[in-house]
Amino acid sequence: MSDVRTCPTCGAKAKYKIKDEKETFTAIQDEEAFKKVGQMKKAMEKFKIKAENLEKELQELKSKK
């Protein structure tokens, strides 16, 4: 994930980088933010499904004892 900070010039959220000892701020576009949120939602859904499957497997193993 990118390092996001508040731009000291305009006060907007921006990607922060240091290149050749120079700080740079790049504005985050709404489109980028929506894309990242979409990616995070998909990842969370995958982890949720994995967790549910592991929970079921654990219950099955416990019931076999």
PDB file of N, CA, C and O in Angstrom, chain B, residues numbered from 101:
ATOM      1  N   MET B 101       0.835  -1.181   0.000  1.00  0.00           N
ATOM      2  CA  MET B 101       0.000   0.000   0.000  1.00  0.00           C
ATOM      3  C   MET B 101       0.878   1.243   0.000  1.00  0.00           C
ATOM      4  O   MET B 101       1.996   1.252   0.516  1.00  0.00           O
ATOM      5  N   SER B 102       0.344   2.254  -0.580  1.00  0.00           N
ATOM      6  CA  SER B 102       1.065   3.523  -0.657  1.00  0.00           C
ATOM      7  C   SER B 102       1.030   4.243   0.684  1.00  0.00           C
ATOM      8  O   SER B 102       0.119   4.056   1.491  1.00  0.00           O
ATOM      9  N   ASP B 103       2.036   5.060   0.896  1.00  0.00           N
ATOM     10  CA  ASP B 103       2.069   5.907   2.087  1.00  0.00           C
ATOM     11  C   ASP B 103       1.229   7.139   1.767  1.00  0.00           C
ATOM     12  O   ASP B 103       1.593   7.939   0.905  1.00  0.00           O
ATOM     13  N   VAL B 104       0.110   7.286   2.460  1.00  0.00           N
ATOM     14  CA  VAL B 104      -0.809   8.396   2.200  1.00  0.00           C
ATOM     15  C   VAL B 104      -0.695   9.404   3.331  1.00  0.00           C
ATOM     16  O   VAL B 104      -0.784   9.052   4.507  1.00  0.00           O
ATOM     17  N   ARG B 105      -0.498  10.656   2.960  1.00  0.00           N
ATOM     18  CA  ARG B 105      -0.373  11.745   3.935  1.00  0.00           C
ATOM     19  C   ARG B 105      -1.152  12.957   3.432  1.00  0.00           C
ATOM     20  O   ARG B 105      -1.624  12.981   2.296  1.00  0.00           O
ATOM     21  N   THR B 106      -1.276  13.947   4.285  1.00  0.00           N
ATOM     22  CA  THR B 106      -1.941  15.187   3.906  1.00  0.00           C
ATOM     23  C   THR B 106      -0.905  16.122   3.279  1.00  0.00           C
ATOM     24  O   THR B 106       0.157  16.362   3.853  1.00  0.00           O
ATOM     25  N   CYS B 107      -1.224  16.638   2.109  1.00  0.00           N
ATOM     26  CA  CYS B 107      -0.325  17.553   1.401  1.00  0.00           C
ATOM     27  C   CYS B 107      -0.227  18.867   2.186  1.00  0.00           C
ATOM     28  O   CYS B 107      -1.247  19.466   2.525  1.00  0.00           O
ATOM     29  N   PRO B 108       0.990  19.310   2.470  1.00  0.00           N
ATOM     30  CA  PRO B 108       1.133  20.554   3.234  1.00  0.00           C
ATOM     31  C   PRO B 108       0.726  21.797   2.438  1.00  0.00           C
ATOM     32  O   PRO B 108       0.433  22.840   3.023  1.00  0.00           O
ATOM     33  N   THR B 109       0.708  21.690   1.126  1.00  0.00           N
ATOM     34  CA  THR B 109       0.359  22.830   0.282  1.00  0.00           C
ATOM     35  C   THR B 109      -1.150  23.032   0.160  1.00  0.00           C
ATOM     36  O   THR B 109      -1.669  24.125   0.382  1.00  0.00           O
ATOM     37  N   CYS B 110      -1.852  21.927  -0.206  1.00  0.00           N
ATOM     38  CA  CYS B 110      -3.289  22.074  -0.464  1.00  0.00           C
ATOM     39  C   CYS B 110      -4.173  21.427   0.590  1.00  0.00           C
ATOM     40  O   CYS B 110      -5.375  21.687   0.625  1.00  0.00           O
ATOM     41  N   GLY B 111      -3.597  20.582   1.459  1.00  0.00           N
ATOM     42  CA  GLY B 111      -4.384  19.944   2.505  1.00  0.00           C
ATOM     43  C   GLY B 111      -5.136  18.707   2.066  1.00  0.00           C
ATOM     44  O   GLY B 111      -5.878  18.130   2.861  1.00  0.00           O
ATOM     45  N   ALA B 112      -4.966  18.279   0.813  1.00  0.00           N
ATOM     46  CA  ALA B 112      -5.657  17.095   0.305  1.00  0.00           C
ATOM     47  C   ALA B 112      -4.864  15.836   0.642  1.00  0.00           C
ATOM     48  O   ALA B 112      -3.672  15.900   0.943  1.00  0.00           O
ATOM     49  N   LYS B 113      -5.531  14.710   0.589  1.00  0.00           N
ATOM     50  CA  LYS B 113      -4.844  13.436   0.784  1.00  0.00           C
ATOM     51  C   LYS B 113      -4.016  13.165  -0.458  1.00  0.00           C
ATOM     52  O   LYS B 113      -4.480  13.376  -1.579  1.00  0.00           O
ATOM     53  N   ALA B 114      -2.787  12.695  -0.261  1.00  0.00           N
ATOM     54  CA  ALA B 114      -1.885  12.472  -1.390  1.00  0.00           C
ATOM     55  C   ALA B 114      -0.928  11.327  -1.086  1.00  0.00           C
ATOM     56  O   ALA B 114      -0.646  11.030   0.074  1.00  0.00           O
ATOM     57  N   LYS B 115      -0.429  10.684  -2.151  1.00  0.00           N
ATOM     58  CA  LYS B 115       0.599   9.661  -2.001  1.00  0.00           C
ATOM     59  C   LYS B 115       1.911  10.369  -1.711  1.00  0.00           C
ATOM     60  O   LYS B 115       2.260  11.355  -2.360  1.00  0.00           O
ATOM     61  N   TYR B 116       2.629   9.852  -0.728  1.00  0.00           N
ATOM     62  CA  TYR B 116       3.862  10.477  -0.286  1.00  0.00           C
ATOM     63  C   TYR B 116       5.036   9.591  -0.684  1.00  0.00           C
ATOM     64  O   TYR B 116       5.030   8.386  -0.434  1.00  0.00           O
ATOM     65  N   LYS B 117       6.050  10.207  -1.313  1.00  0.00           N
ATOM     66  CA  LYS B 117       7.247   9.475  -1.704  1.00  0.00           C
ATOM     67  C   LYS B 117       8.468  10.340  -1.459  1.00  0.00           C
ATOM     68  O   LYS B 117       8.399  11.569  -1.490  1.00  0.00           O
ATOM     69  N   ILE B 118       9.589   9.675  -1.215  1.00  0.00           N
ATOM     70  CA  ILE B 118      10.870  10.376  -1.136  1.00  0.00           C
ATOM     71  C   ILE B 118      11.736   9.808  -2.250  1.00  0.00           C
ATOM     72  O   ILE B 118      12.015   8.610  -2.281  1.00  0.00           O
ATOM     73  N   LYS B 119      12.158  10.676  -3.164  1.00  0.00           N
ATOM     74  CA  LYS B 119      12.989  10.259  -4.287  1.00  0.00           C
ATOM     75  C   LYS B 119      14.160  11.224  -4.384  1.00  0.00           C
ATOM     76  O   LYS B 119      13.975  12.438  -4.472  1.00  0.00           O
ATOM     77  N   ASP B 120      15.359  10.673  -4.368  1.00  0.00           N
ATOM     78  CA  ASP B 120      16.581  11.492  -4.401  1.00  0.00           C
ATOM     79  C   ASP B 120      16.563  12.557  -3.302  1.00  0.00           C
ATOM     80  O   ASP B 120      16.891  13.720  -3.535  1.00  0.00           O
ATOM     81  N   GLU B 121      16.174  12.131  -2.107  1.00  0.00           N
ATOM     82  CA  GLU B 121      16.097  13.002  -0.930  1.00  0.00           C
ATOM     83  C   GLU B 121      15.109  14.155  -1.090  1.00  0.00           C
ATOM     84  O   GLU B 121      15.200  15.150  -0.371  1.00  0.00           O
ATOM     85  N   LYS B 122      14.175  14.031  -2.016  1.00  0.00           N
ATOM     86  CA  LYS B 122      13.158  15.067  -2.234  1.00  0.00           C
ATOM     87  C   LYS B 122      11.781  14.471  -1.972  1.00  0.00           C
ATOM     88  O   LYS B 122      11.429  13.424  -2.515  1.00  0.00           O
ATOM     89  N   GLU B 123      11.007  15.157  -1.128  1.00  0.00           N
ATOM     90  CA  GLU B 123       9.657  14.700  -0.824  1.00  0.00           C
ATOM     91  C   GLU B 123       8.723  15.088  -1.961  1.00  0.00           C
ATOM     92  O   GLU B 123       8.781  16.207  -2.471  1.00  0.00           O
ATOM     93  N   THR B 124       7.856  14.150  -2.355  1.00  0.00           N
ATOM     94  CA  THR B 124       6.861  14.460  -3.378  1.00  0.00           C
ATOM     95  C   THR B 124       5.488  14.009  -2.907  1.00  0.00           C
ATOM     96  O   THR B 124       5.348  12.978  -2.250  1.00  0.00           O
ATOM     97  N   PHE B 125       4.489  14.789  -3.248  1.00  0.00           N
ATOM     98  CA  PHE B 125       3.105  14.463  -2.957  1.00  0.00           C
ATOM     99  C   PHE B 125       2.364  14.377  -4.284  1.00  0.00           C
ATOM    100  O   PHE B 125       2.432  15.293  -5.103  1.00  0.00           O
ATOM    101  N   THR B 126       1.653  13.266  -4.492  1.00  0.00           N
ATOM    102  CA  THR B 126       0.863  13.087  -5.709  1.00  0.00           C
ATOM    103  C   THR B 126      -0.594  12.952  -5.297  1.00  0.00           C
ATOM    104  O   THR B 126      -0.934  12.086  -4.491  1.00  0.00           O
ATOM    105  N   ALA B 127      -1.440  13.785  -5.834  1.00  0.00           N
ATOM    106  CA  ALA B 127      -2.857  13.786  -5.463  1.00  0.00           C
ATOM    107  C   ALA B 127      -3.500  12.438  -5.782  1.00  0.00           C
ATOM    108  O   ALA B 127      -3.212  11.817  -6.804  1.00  0.00           O
ATOM    109  N   ILE B 128      -4.363  12.013  -4.893  1.00  0.00           N
ATOM    110  CA  ILE B 128      -5.108  10.769  -5.108  1.00  0.00           C
ATOM    111  C   ILE B 128      -6.407  11.135  -5.822  1.00  0.00           C
ATOM    112  O   ILE B 128      -7.189  11.961  -5.350  1.00  0.00           O
ATOM    113  N   GLN B 129      -6.607  10.510  -6.948  1.00  0.00           N
ATOM    114  CA  GLN B 129      -7.826  10.748  -7.719  1.00  0.00           C
ATOM    115  C   GLN B 129      -8.939   9.862  -7.165  1.00  0.00           C
ATOM    116  O   GLN B 129      -8.674   8.785  -6.630  1.00  0.00           O
ATOM    117  N   ASP B 130     -10.169  10.314  -7.293  1.00  0.00           N
ATOM    118  CA  ASP B 130     -11.309   9.538  -6.813  1.00  0.00           C
ATOM    119  C   ASP B 130     -11.333   8.156  -7.458  1.00  0.00           C
ATOM    120  O   ASP B 130     -11.657   7.170  -6.797  1.00  0.00           O
ATOM    121  N   GLU B 131     -10.997   8.080  -8.722  1.00  0.00           N
ATOM    122  CA  GLU B 131     -11.003   6.815  -9.450  1.00  0.00           C
ATOM    123  C   GLU B 131     -10.039   5.817  -8.802  1.00  0.00           C
ATOM    124  O   GLU B 131     -10.363   4.639  -8.659  1.00  0.00           O
ATOM    125  N   GLU B 132      -8.864   6.290  -8.415  1.00  0.00           N
ATOM    126  CA  GLU B 132      -7.877   5.436  -7.758  1.00  0.00           C
ATOM    127  C   GLU B 132      -8.418   4.917  -6.433  1.00  0.00           C
ATOM    128  O   GLU B 132      -8.274   3.738  -6.109  1.00  0.00           O
ATOM    129  N   ALA B 133      -9.032   5.796  -5.685  1.00  0.00           N
ATOM    130  CA  ALA B 133      -9.574   5.418  -4.382  1.00  0.00           C
ATOM    131  C   ALA B 133     -10.666   4.368  -4.544  1.00  0.00           C
ATOM    132  O   ALA B 133     -10.699   3.396  -3.789  1.00  0.00           O
ATOM    133  N   PHE B 134     -11.553   4.546  -5.508  1.00  0.00           N
ATOM    134  CA  PHE B 134     -12.616   3.579  -5.741  1.00  0.00           C
ATOM    135  C   PHE B 134     -12.039   2.226  -6.157  1.00  0.00           C
ATOM    136  O   PHE B 134     -12.544   1.180  -5.748  1.00  0.00           O
ATOM    137  N   LYS B 135     -10.996   2.248  -6.958  1.00  0.00           N
ATOM    138  CA  LYS B 135     -10.359   1.007  -7.399  1.00  0.00           C
ATOM    139  C   LYS B 135      -9.762   0.265  -6.204  1.00  0.00           C
ATOM    140  O   LYS B 135      -9.928  -0.948  -6.080  1.00  0.00           O
ATOM    141  N   LYS B 136      -9.071   0.989  -5.328  1.00  0.00           N
ATOM    142  CA  LYS B 136      -8.467   0.379  -4.142  1.00  0.00           C
ATOM    143  C   LYS B 136      -9.535  -0.179  -3.209  1.00  0.00           C
ATOM    144  O   LYS B 136      -9.366  -1.266  -2.655  1.00  0.00           O
ATOM    145  N   VAL B 137     -10.622   0.546  -3.031  1.00  0.00           N
ATOM    146  CA  VAL B 137     -11.703   0.068  -2.172  1.00  0.00           C
ATOM    147  C   VAL B 137     -12.294  -1.215  -2.748  1.00  0.00           C
ATOM    148  O   VAL B 137     -12.588  -2.154  -2.009  1.00  0.00           O
ATOM    149  N   GLY B 138     -12.466  -1.253  -4.063  1.00  0.00           N
ATOM    150  CA  GLY B 138     -12.979  -2.452  -4.722  1.00  0.00           C
ATOM    151  C   GLY B 138     -12.050  -3.636  -4.524  1.00  0.00           C
ATOM    152  O   GLY B 138     -12.506  -4.748  -4.255  1.00  0.00           O
ATOM    153  N   GLN B 139     -10.756  -3.407  -4.656  1.00  0.00           N
ATOM    154  CA  GLN B 139      -9.779  -4.474  -4.449  1.00  0.00           C
ATOM    155  C   GLN B 139      -9.828  -4.982  -3.007  1.00  0.00           C
ATOM    156  O   GLN B 139      -9.762  -6.186  -2.758  1.00  0.00           O
ATOM    157  N   MET B 140      -9.942  -4.056  -2.076  1.00  0.00           N
ATOM    158  CA  MET B 140      -9.986  -4.455  -0.672  1.00  0.00           C
ATOM    159  C   MET B 140     -11.255  -5.249  -0.359  1.00  0.00           C
ATOM    160  O   MET B 140     -11.207  -6.214   0.404  1.00  0.00           O
ATOM    161  N   LYS B 141     -12.380  -4.854  -0.935  1.00  0.00           N
ATOM    162  CA  LYS B 141     -13.631  -5.585  -0.712  1.00  0.00           C
ATOM    163  C   LYS B 141     -13.528  -7.005  -1.232  1.00  0.00           C
ATOM    164  O   LYS B 141     -13.986  -7.943  -0.579  1.00  0.00           O
ATOM    165  N   LYS B 142     -12.922  -7.174  -2.416  1.00  0.00           N
ATOM    166  CA  LYS B 142     -12.752  -8.516  -2.981  1.00  0.00           C
ATOM    167  C   LYS B 142     -11.847  -9.361  -2.095  1.00  0.00           C
ATOM    168  O   LYS B 142     -12.138 -10.531  -1.845  1.00  0.00           O
ATOM    169  N   ALA B 143     -10.764  -8.784  -1.623  1.00  0.00           N
ATOM    170  CA  ALA B 143      -9.832  -9.506  -0.755  1.00  0.00           C
ATOM    171  C   ALA B 143     -10.516  -9.909   0.552  1.00  0.00           C
ATOM    172  O   ALA B 143     -10.349 -11.035   1.020  1.00  0.00           O
ATOM    173  N   MET B 144     -11.278  -8.998   1.133  1.00  0.00           N
ATOM    174  CA  MET B 144     -11.978  -9.299   2.382  1.00  0.00           C
ATOM    175  C   MET B 144     -12.988 -10.426   2.187  1.00  0.00           C
ATOM    176  O   MET B 144     -13.135 -11.286   3.055  1.00  0.00           O
ATOM    177  N   GLU B 145     -13.678 -10.424   1.062  1.00  0.00           N
ATOM    178  CA  GLU B 145     -14.656 -11.478   0.775  1.00  0.00           C
ATOM    179  C   GLU B 145     -13.960 -12.836   0.658  1.00  0.00           C
ATOM    180  O   GLU B 145     -14.472 -13.838   1.157  1.00  0.00           O
ATOM    181  N   LYS B 146     -12.797 -12.875   0.002  1.00  0.00           N
ATOM    182  CA  LYS B 146     -12.039 -14.124  -0.121  1.00  0.00           C
ATOM    183  C   LYS B 146     -11.624 -14.638   1.253  1.00  0.00           C
ATOM    184  O   LYS B 146     -11.758 -15.828   1.539  1.00  0.00           O
ATOM    185  N   PHE B 147     -11.117 -13.737   2.111  1.00  0.00           N
ATOM    186  CA  PHE B 147     -10.704 -14.141   3.451  1.00  0.00           C
ATOM    187  C   PHE B 147     -11.893 -14.598   4.282  1.00  0.00           C
ATOM    188  O   PHE B 147     -11.771 -15.515   5.094  1.00  0.00           O
ATOM    189  N   LYS B 148     -13.040 -13.963   4.082  1.00  0.00           N
ATOM    190  CA  LYS B 148     -14.237 -14.353   4.821  1.00  0.00           C
ATOM    191  C   LYS B 148     -14.645 -15.775   4.448  1.00  0.00           C
ATOM    192  O   LYS B 148     -14.986 -16.578   5.317  1.00  0.00           O
ATOM    193  N   ILE B 149     -14.610 -16.081   3.152  1.00  0.00           N
ATOM    194  CA  ILE B 149     -14.968 -17.424   2.691  1.00  0.00           C
ATOM    195  C   ILE B 149     -13.983 -18.459   3.236  1.00  0.00           C
ATOM    196  O   ILE B 149     -14.384 -19.534   3.681  1.00  0.00           O
ATOM    197  N   LYS B 150     -12.688 -18.124   3.195  1.00  0.00           N
ATOM    198  CA  LYS B 150     -11.679 -19.044   3.734  1.00  0.00           C
ATOM    199  C   LYS B 150     -11.893 -19.288   5.225  1.00  0.00           C
ATOM    200  O   LYS B 150     -11.793 -20.421   5.696  1.00  0.00           O
ATOM    201  N   ALA B 151     -12.185 -18.231   5.956  1.00  0.00           N
ATOM    202  CA  ALA B 151     -12.405 -18.358   7.401  1.00  0.00           C
ATOM    203  C   ALA B 151     -13.631 -19.219   7.688  1.00  0.00           C
ATOM    204  O   ALA B 151     -13.608 -20.045   8.601  1.00  0.00           O
ATOM    205  N   GLU B 152     -14.692 -19.035   6.921  1.00  0.00           N
ATOM    206  CA  GLU B 152     -15.899 -19.832   7.112  1.00  0.00           C
ATOM    207  C   GLU B 152     -15.616 -21.304   6.827  1.00  0.00           C
ATOM    208  O   GLU B 152     -16.075 -22.178   7.561  1.00  0.00           O
ATOM    209  N   ASN B 153     -14.860 -21.582   5.761  1.00  0.00           N
ATOM    210  CA  ASN B 153     -14.527 -22.962   5.426  1.00  0.00           C
ATOM    211  C   ASN B 153     -13.657 -23.595   6.509  1.00  0.00           C
ATOM    212  O   ASN B 153     -13.860 -24.754   6.871  1.00  0.00           O
ATOM    213  N   LEU B 154     -12.699 -22.843   7.021  1.00  0.00           N
ATOM    214  CA  LEU B 154     -11.851 -23.359   8.099  1.00  0.00           C
ATOM    215  C   LEU B 154     -12.660 -23.602   9.377  1.00  0.00           C
ATOM    216  O   LEU B 154     -12.409 -24.562  10.105  1.00  0.00           O
ATOM    217  N   GLU B 155     -13.621 -22.735   9.638  1.00  0.00           N
ATOM    218  CA  GLU B 155     -14.478 -22.912  10.807  1.00  0.00           C
ATOM    219  C   GLU B 155     -15.290 -24.203  10.677  1.00  0.00           C
ATOM    220  O   GLU B 155     -15.424 -24.956  11.641  1.00  0.00           O
ATOM    221  N   LYS B 156     -15.831 -24.453   9.480  1.00  0.00           N
ATOM    222  CA  LYS B 156     -16.591 -25.687   9.246  1.00  0.00           C
ATOM    223  C   LYS B 156     -15.697 -26.909   9.426  1.00  0.00           C
ATOM    224  O   LYS B 156     -16.093 -27.890  10.056  1.00  0.00           O
ATOM    225  N   GLU B 157     -14.491 -26.844   8.870  1.00  0.00           N
ATOM    226  CA  GLU B 157     -13.554 -27.963   8.988  1.00  0.00           C
ATOM    227  C   GLU B 157     -13.190 -28.205  10.454  1.00  0.00           C
ATOM    228  O   GLU B 157     -13.093 -29.353  10.888  1.00  0.00           O
ATOM    229  N   LEU B 158     -12.992 -27.149  11.202  1.00  0.00           N
ATOM    230  CA  LEU B 158     -12.678 -27.278  12.621  1.00  0.00           C
ATOM    231  C   LEU B 158     -13.829 -27.934  13.368  1.00  0.00           C
ATOM    232  O   LEU B 158     -13.605 -28.807  14.207  1.00  0.00           O
ATOM    233  N   GLN B 159     -15.046 -27.530  13.076  1.00  0.00           N
ATOM    234  CA  GLN B 159     -16.211 -28.120  13.730  1.00  0.00           C
ATOM    235  C   GLN B 159     -16.320 -29.605  13.404  1.00  0.00           C
ATOM    236  O   GLN B 159     -16.652 -30.408  14.275  1.00  0.00           O
ATOM    237  N   GLU B 160     -16.040 -29.981  12.138  1.00  0.00           N
ATOM    238  CA  GLU B 160     -16.077 -31.380  11.740  1.00  0.00           C
ATOM    239  C   GLU B 160     -15.028 -32.186  12.498  1.00  0.00           C
ATOM    240  O   GLU B 160     -15.298 -33.296  12.956  1.00  0.00           O
ATOM    241  N   LEU B 161     -13.836 -31.621  12.626  1.00  0.00           N
ATOM    242  CA  LEU B 161     -12.767 -32.319  13.344  1.00  0.00           C
ATOM    243  C   LEU B 161     -13.095 -32.466  14.823  1.00  0.00           C
ATOM    244  O   LEU B 161     -12.794 -33.495  15.428  1.00  0.00           O
ATOM    245  N   LYS B 162     -13.704 -31.454  15.400  1.00  0.00           N
ATOM    246  CA  LYS B 162     -14.084 -31.514  16.813  1.00  0.00           C
ATOM    247  C   LYS B 162     -15.186 -32.570  17.033  1.00  0.00           C
ATOM    248  O   LYS B 162     -15.183 -33.274  18.043  1.00  0.00           O
ATOM    249  N   SER B 163     -16.112 -32.670  16.093  1.00  0.00           N
ATOM    250  CA  SER B 163     -17.223 -33.612  16.255  1.00  0.00           C
ATOM    251  C   SER B 163     -16.774 -35.066  16.060  1.00  0.00           C
ATOM    252  O   SER B 163     -17.449 -35.981  16.531  1.00  0.00           O
ATOM    253  N   LYS B 164     -15.664 -35.290  15.384  1.00  0.00           N
ATOM    254  CA  LYS B 164     -15.160 -36.646  15.148  1.00  0.00           C
ATOM    255  C   LYS B 164     -14.445 -37.217  16.370  1.00  0.00           C
ATOM    256  O   LYS B 164     -14.226 -38.426  16.445  1.00  0.00           O
ATOM    257  N   LYS B 165     -14.082 -36.372  17.322  1.00  0.00           N
ATOM    258  CA  LYS B 165     -13.354 -36.836  18.517  1.00  0.00           C
ATOM    259  C   LYS B 165     -14.220 -37.670  19.399  1.00  0.00           C
ATOM    260  O   LYS B 165     -13.768 -38.139  20.443  1.00  0.00           O
TER     261      LYS B 165
END
